[in-house]
Every structure is written in structure tokens, then in C-alpha cells.
Amino acid sequence: MTQNESRRERKKTETRRRIFEAAIDLFRARGVEETTVDEITERADVGRGTFFNYFPRKEAVLAYLSEGKLETAEEGWAELLARPAPLRAKLVEVFLTAASAYEEDRELSRYVFAEWMKRGFAPTRDAGQRWETIVTAILEQGLAKGELREDVTAVRGGAMLTGVYISTLYEWLYCPEDCQPPRVPDLREELRARLEILIDGLLVRTEVRS
């Protein structure tokens, strides 16, 4: 990457972040439904065209925190599937990548999480479907290799894993560190532990844990 390309990438990142922060300020004050794209662009000091270069619609702003992680996961999807690693490791990696997007700003993450809970437990329908596609592909690979129990389907396994992910993220966001039970002082550490317990129950009995 050249210096000019690096500068352009930094500018794009800064612009996307500025739009995101302006939108979230307005969403908090007025609600998502009542906020208009024109109000967001005025607050962020960008044109409508610039807004739509980054977000196809105002609701897509809610996916910003996980969008970068999602893009990274999609870029490495083929490599992840081809990697000679246990199914457990691949699944844990995907969900930990998703969770890491929410660690930077817990207060902001609480707001975004509350909004996407209202919309079906996904930042946007598109983002939810894209994560589901990745998880399903990993599970289907495990099924094809005989790593999963015969009564486990990709849909069933994905739903169970996503449930653990959502509940752990919820506890981390809304329960203070001195709250017992439950207690999730470290999001990724606790998520890893819970996922591994669940995945062990999905695997065939003969698999030896690595």
C-alpha cells in the first residue's frame, strides 16, 4: 500500500466513524425511526452521497461495530475452511472475532445491542445473514468430515452457538464486574469457555480434544 493509499484509507475510516457517531447521537436523542438521513449528514458534515457510499440505509449504521470484523471474516473465509484445524477452533475463532467488535466502547455497545435486539438479534438483516453463512459453512464442513453428531444439523448447531454468543455478550454488557451471578469480567475469555463446552457436546464421542 502506498502512502497516498494509506492516507485515503485513513480518511475513509475517519469519515465512516464520523457518520456513525453522528447517527448514534441522533438515535439516542430521537430514536432510529424518527432520525432522518439528512439529519445524520448535517450532524456529520457530509453529503448524502457520501453517507450512502458507506451505509445503504440509516439502519445499517447499527452494524458498524461488527462490520469490520465481518469483512475480515469474509476475506479469510476460504482460508479458514481450508485450514487443517479442528472444527472447534474454527467456530470459536469466528465468534470471538465477532465479540471483539464490542469491547472498545461498552456504553456505546449497550445502545447498539439494545437496538439490534429489537430488530431480531442482528445489527441488520444483511449482517446477520452474512455471519450465519460463515457459521453454517463451517458446520457443514464438520458434518461432511464426520466431526459432528448425526443429530446435529448446521441450522440447529448454528442456532445453539448463536444463542450462547448473544447471552454471553448480553451478560458482559449489562452485568457489572461485581455482579454475581452471572459474572463475565472478560468477554472473550468467558465466551471461549462457554463455546467450547457447547461444541464438545455437538462433536462425535470419539473425537479427542486437542
N, C-alpha and C positions, 0 to 999 in steps of 0.2 A: 504493500500500500504506500503511495506517495504521500508527501507532506500535504499537498492540496487535497487529496482524497481523505486523509485523516482529518483535516480541518472541516471538510464537508460533512463527514460522519459525525463529528462532534457537534456541529451546528444542527444537524438533523435530530440528534439525541436531545439537545437542549430545547429545540422547538417542540418536539413531541412532549417533553416533560412540562414545558410551559403551558401547553394546551391542556394537558392532563390536570395540572394543579389548578388552572383557572376553572376547568369544568367541575372538579371536585368541590372547590369553594362554593360554586353556584349550586351544585347538587345538595350540598349540606344546608345551604341557606333556604333554597326554594323547592328542592325535590327534583328528581330526574325528569319526571313528566312535565313539570312546569318550566324547566330551563330550556331555552332555545339555542340553536347553533350560533345564531347571530350574537347572543349574549356571551357565549363562550369565546367567540373570536374577538369580540370587543375587549373582553377582560384579558385575553392572552395577547392582544395587539397583533393579530394575524388575519389574513384574508380568508374568506370562506373556502376558496380553492385550496389554500394551504391546509386548512382543517381537514378537508376530505382527502387530501394526499396521505394523511396519517390515520384517519378514522373514517370508515364508511358511513357511520351514523353516530349520534351522540352516545347511545348506549354502549357502543364499542369502547368508549373511554374506560369503562369499568374493567375491561380485560387488560389494561395497560400493565398492571403489576406482573401478570403472568405471561404476557405476550412475548417478551424477550426470551424467557425460559422455554416457551412453547416453540419459538422459532429455532432455538438451539437444539431442542429435542428433535424437531423435524429434520433439521440439517444432518443430525447424526443418526437418524433413524435406521438407514440401511446398514451403517457401520455397527450399530448396536445389535441388530438382528444377526449380522454375520459374525459377531464376536463369539468365540468359543467360551462363553461364560455361563454359569448356571442360570436357570430361569429366575431364581430368587434374586440374584444380583441385578439382573436387568430390570425387573419390576421395581425393586427398591430404588434403583437409580432414577427411574422416571418420576416416581412420586416425590423423592427428595428434591429433585430439580424443581418440580412444581412448587413445593413448600418454601423453598429458599427465596422465592419472589416476595414473600410476605414478611420477611424478617427485618427489613430495613426500617420500616416505619409502622410500628404496631397500631398506633392510633388510626392512621390512615387505612391500614389493612382492615381494622374493625369495621370502618364505614363501608368499604368496598365489599367485604364479606357479607355484611348485613344486606346490602343491595342485591348481591347475586344470589343470596338465599331466597329472596323474594321472586327471583326470576328462574328458579329451578335448579339451584345448586351449581351454577356455572356462570363465569363472568359474562359470557354471551353464548348464544346457542352455537355459533360458529366455533368459538374457543373450546367449548365443552365437547363438541363432536370431534374436533381435531385431537384433543387429548385421548378421547375414547378410542379413536382409530389406532393410535400408537399402542395403548394398553392392550387392545384386542389383538393386534398383530403379534405382540409378544406372547400372549396367552395361546393363541392359535399355533404359534411355533412350538410352544411347550407341549401342546396336545399332540401335534404331529410327531414329536420326538418321544412321546410316551412318558413325559415327565409329570403329567398331571393325572389325578384320579379320573376314572372313566365317567363318574357322575358330575364332573366339573365341566361346564361349558365356558366359552370365552365371555359370553354375556353375564353368566352367573358370577364367575370369578371376578370380572371387571367391576360389577356392582358391589361385591363384598369389599374389594380393595378400596374402591372409591369411598365407600361408607366409612372405613377406618380412617382414610385420609381426611375427610370432611370433619369427622368427630374430633380427631386429634387437633386439627387446625382450630376448630371452634374452642376447644378447651384452652389451648395456648393463648388465643386472642382474648378470651373473656374471663378466665380464671387467673387471679394474681398468683405470683410465685408462692405465697404463703397459704394458698387455698388448698385444703385437703378435706376429702378427696373431691375431684381429681387434681392432680398436680402435674403440669407439663412445663418444667423450668427450661428445657431445651427442646425446641420444636423438632428438629431433625433427628436428634438422638432418640426421643420418645417415639417418633413416627417410625423410625427404622425398627425399633424393638417390636412395636405392635404389628407392623407389616410382616416381619419375619415369623412371628408366631402364627399369624393367619396363613401365610404362604406355606409353612410347614404342614398345616392341615389340609392344604389343597394338593400337595405332592403325593405321588405314589409312595407306598410304605417302604419300598426297597431303596429309595434314594438315600445316599449318605450325605449328610450335611457337610459342606466344605467350609 
